[in-house]
């Protein structure tokens, strides 16, 4: 059985998880350090990936991106 690529794992996750994914979640679930690269490649393949910049309640924490699979065109 062929091992699934990190990009394919992210796409499958986005399809089944409507709350999206963050960089920390991608690292924990898939060992993926560069979620933004996987998102970039998926967008280049025509997938509608929506980025939501989240501002944490704690002002000392940095904002982070949460990616969602948007409606298909």
N, C-alpha and C positions, 0 to 999 in steps of 0.2 A: 504494500500500500504506500502510495506516494505521500510524503510529508507536505502538509498544507503550508503555503507561504504566509509570512506575517501579514502581508497586505490582504490576503484572502481570509485570514483569521479575523482581521479587523472588520472587513466587509460583512462576513457572516455574523459577527457580534452586533454590528449596527443594524442589520436586518431583523434580528430577533430581540434587540434591546432598545426600546423606544426612548429611554432616558439618555442615550448617547454614551460617549466614552471620553475620558480625560487622559492626559499623558501618564499620570500616576496609575490609573486603572490598566492602561495598555502595558505598562512595565510589570505590574503585578500579575496580570492574566497571561500575557504572551511573552514576557521578557523583551518587549519592544521599547528601545530607548528613544526612537525617533518617530513618534506617532505622526508628526507633521509631514514627514516624508511619505508615509503610507497614504495619508489623506491627499497629499499633492498628486500622487500617482493615480489614486482612485478618481480624483477630479479630472485628470487628463484622460481617463478612460470613459468619461461622460457621466459619472455618478454625481448626483446633486448632494454634496455634503455641506451642511449648514454649520457655521461656527458661532457659538454663543460665548462671549467673554464674560466670565463670572467674577464678580468682585466679592471676595470673602467678607464676612461681618467684621472680622478682626482687621483693623487698619494696618497692622504690621505684616499681614500676609499679602503676597503678590497676587494679582489677578491671574486667572488661568483660563484656558480654552476648553470648552466641552463641544464635541462634534456630534452631529446628528445626521442621519440619512434623511434628506428632504424628499418632497414629492417628485416623482419621475416626470420628466418633460415629455 
